[in-house]
Amino acid sequence: MAAYAEHLQAGHFRIQHCVDCRRHVFYPRVICPHCASDRLRWVEPAGTGTVYSTTVVRRSDDKGGPYNVALIDLDEGVRLMSRVERLAPEAVHIGMRVRVHVAQLNGVAAPVFAPIPEGDPA
């Protein structure tokens, strides 16, 4: 887990890839959940994915206003919980194509996503 946080602090989003079964892994682990190998390496994913599910967390404007929480299916086949930014929380929808970037959320580096414009080949 420390290596994952270090990559994020350096501005890089990384996931694990199993050398033996060749599958991607997320959330960081010491053993591959697919084949039980301990030969996991850190790789840079394509950084693109699709919104699997989303919800809006509503809070008052003095507390920061509403934001979304989304489950993102990365193109590598793993799913993670994050946010989609750069648009109104209510505008995020299932099936939306998104791209990752590392942002500071409350002083902590985290992977967040932004929509990929229609027609973008990504």
Contacts in CASP RR format, 6 or more apart in sequence:
PFRMAT RR
TARGET T0000
AUTHOR 0000-0000-0000
METHOD contacts of the structure
MODEL  1
MAAYAEHLQAGHFRIQHCVDCRRHVFYPRVICPHCASDRLRWVEPAGTGT
VYSTTVVRRSDDKGGPYNVALIDLDEGVRLMSRVERLAPEAVHIGMRVRV
HVAQLNGVAAPVFAPIPEGDPA
1 28 0 8 1.000
3 14 0 8 1.000
3 28 0 8 1.000
3 42 0 8 1.000
4 14 0 8 1.000
4 28 0 8 1.000
5 109 0 8 1.000
7 13 0 8 1.000
7 14 0 8 1.000
7 42 0 8 1.000
8 102 0 8 1.000
8 109 0 8 1.000
8 110 0 8 1.000
8 111 0 8 1.000
9 109 0 8 1.000
11 102 0 8 1.000
11 109 0 8 1.000
12 44 0 8 1.000
12 102 0 8 1.000
13 44 0 8 1.000
13 45 0 8 1.000
13 47 0 8 1.000
13 100 0 8 1.000
13 101 0 8 1.000
13 102 0 8 1.000
13 111 0 8 1.000
14 42 0 8 1.000
14 43 0 8 1.000
14 44 0 8 1.000
14 45 0 8 1.000
15 24 0 8 1.000
15 25 0 8 1.000
15 26 0 8 1.000
15 42 0 8 1.000
15 43 0 8 1.000
15 45 0 8 1.000
15 74 0 8 1.000
15 76 0 8 1.000
15 78 0 8 1.000
16 24 0 8 1.000
16 25 0 8 1.000
16 26 0 8 1.000
16 28 0 8 1.000
16 29 0 8 1.000
16 40 0 8 1.000
16 41 0 8 1.000
16 42 0 8 1.000
16 43 0 8 1.000
17 23 0 8 1.000
17 24 0 8 1.000
17 25 0 8 1.000
17 40 0 8 1.000
17 41 0 8 1.000
17 42 0 8 1.000
17 43 0 8 1.000
18 24 0 8 1.000
18 25 0 8 1.000
18 32 0 8 1.000
18 34 0 8 1.000
18 35 0 8 1.000
18 37 0 8 1.000
18 39 0 8 1.000
18 40 0 8 1.000
19 37 0 8 1.000
19 39 0 8 1.000
19 40 0 8 1.000
19 41 0 8 1.000
20 32 0 8 1.000
20 35 0 8 1.000
20 37 0 8 1.000
20 39 0 8 1.000
21 32 0 8 1.000
21 34 0 8 1.000
21 35 0 8 1.000
21 37 0 8 1.000
23 32 0 8 1.000
23 34 0 8 1.000
23 35 0 8 1.000
24 43 0 8 1.000
24 45 0 8 1.000
24 74 0 8 1.000
24 76 0 8 1.000
24 77 0 8 1.000
24 78 0 8 1.000
25 32 0 8 1.000
25 33 0 8 1.000
25 34 0 8 1.000
25 40 0 8 1.000
25 78 0 8 1.000
26 74 0 8 1.000
26 78 0 8 1.000
26 79 0 8 1.000
26 80 0 8 1.000
27 80 0 8 1.000
29 40 0 8 1.000
30 38 0 8 1.000
30 40 0 8 1.000
31 37 0 8 1.000
31 38 0 8 1.000
31 40 0 8 1.000
32 38 0 8 1.000
32 39 0 8 1.000
32 40 0 8 1.000
45 74 0 8 1.000
45 75 0 8 1.000
45 76 0 8 1.000
45 100 0 8 1.000
46 74 0 8 1.000
46 75 0 8 1.000
46 76 0 8 1.000
47 74 0 8 1.000
47 75 0 8 1.000
47 99 0 8 1.000
47 100 0 8 1.000
48 74 0 8 1.000
48 75 0 8 1.000
48 97 0 8 1.000
48 98 0 8 1.000
48 99 0 8 1.000
48 100 0 8 1.000
48 116 0 8 1.000
48 122 0 8 1.000
49 72 0 8 1.000
49 73 0 8 1.000
49 74 0 8 1.000
49 75 0 8 1.000
49 97 0 8 1.000
49 98 0 8 1.000
49 99 0 8 1.000
49 113 0 8 1.000
50 72 0 8 1.000
50 73 0 8 1.000
50 75 0 8 1.000
50 95 0 8 1.000
50 96 0 8 1.000
50 97 0 8 1.000
50 98 0 8 1.000
51 70 0 8 1.000
51 71 0 8 1.000
51 72 0 8 1.000
51 73 0 8 1.000
51 84 0 8 1.000
51 92 0 8 1.000
51 93 0 8 1.000
51 94 0 8 1.000
51 95 0 8 1.000
51 96 0 8 1.000
51 98 0 8 1.000
52 70 0 8 1.000
52 71 0 8 1.000
52 72 0 8 1.000
52 73 0 8 1.000
52 79 0 8 1.000
52 94 0 8 1.000
52 95 0 8 1.000
53 70 0 8 1.000
53 71 0 8 1.000
53 94 0 8 1.000
54 68 0 8 1.000
54 69 0 8 1.000
54 70 0 8 1.000
54 71 0 8 1.000
54 84 0 8 1.000
54 92 0 8 1.000
54 93 0 8 1.000
54 94 0 8 1.000
55 68 0 8 1.000
55 69 0 8 1.000
55 70 0 8 1.000
56 66 0 8 1.000
56 67 0 8 1.000
56 68 0 8 1.000
56 89 0 8 1.000
56 90 0 8 1.000
57 66 0 8 1.000
57 67 0 8 1.000
57 68 0 8 1.000
57 69 0 8 1.000
57 89 0 8 1.000
58 65 0 8 1.000
58 66 0 8 1.000
59 65 0 8 1.000
59 66 0 8 1.000
59 67 0 8 1.000
66 89 0 8 1.000
66 90 0 8 1.000
67 83 0 8 1.000
67 89 0 8 1.000
68 83 0 8 1.000
68 84 0 8 1.000
68 89 0 8 1.000
68 90 0 8 1.000
68 92 0 8 1.000
69 81 0 8 1.000
69 82 0 8 1.000
69 83 0 8 1.000
70 81 0 8 1.000
70 82 0 8 1.000
70 83 0 8 1.000
70 84 0 8 1.000
70 92 0 8 1.000
70 113 0 8 1.000
71 79 0 8 1.000
71 80 0 8 1.000
71 81 0 8 1.000
72 79 0 8 1.000
72 80 0 8 1.000
72 81 0 8 1.000
72 82 0 8 1.000
72 84 0 8 1.000
72 98 0 8 1.000
72 113 0 8 1.000
73 79 0 8 1.000
74 80 0 8 1.000
74 100 0 8 1.000
80 111 0 8 1.000
82 100 0 8 1.000
82 110 0 8 1.000
82 111 0 8 1.000
82 112 0 8 1.000
82 113 0 8 1.000
83 105 0 8 1.000
83 112 0 8 1.000
83 113 0 8 1.000
84 92 0 8 1.000
84 96 0 8 1.000
84 98 0 8 1.000
84 112 0 8 1.000
84 113 0 8 1.000
84 114 0 8 1.000
84 115 0 8 1.000
85 103 0 8 1.000
85 112 0 8 1.000
85 113 0 8 1.000
85 114 0 8 1.000
86 114 0 8 1.000
86 115 0 8 1.000
87 114 0 8 1.000
87 115 0 8 1.000
92 115 0 8 1.000
96 115 0 8 1.000
97 115 0 8 1.000
97 116 0 8 1.000
97 120 0 8 1.000
97 122 0 8 1.000
98 113 0 8 1.000
98 114 0 8 1.000
98 115 0 8 1.000
98 116 0 8 1.000
99 113 0 8 1.000
99 114 0 8 1.000
99 115 0 8 1.000
99 116 0 8 1.000
99 122 0 8 1.000
100 111 0 8 1.000
100 112 0 8 1.000
100 113 0 8 1.000
101 111 0 8 1.000
101 112 0 8 1.000
101 113 0 8 1.000
101 114 0 8 1.000
102 109 0 8 1.000
102 110 0 8 1.000
102 111 0 8 1.000
102 112 0 8 1.000
103 109 0 8 1.000
103 110 0 8 1.000
103 112 0 8 1.000
104 110 0 8 1.000
105 112 0 8 1.000
116 122 0 8 1.000
END
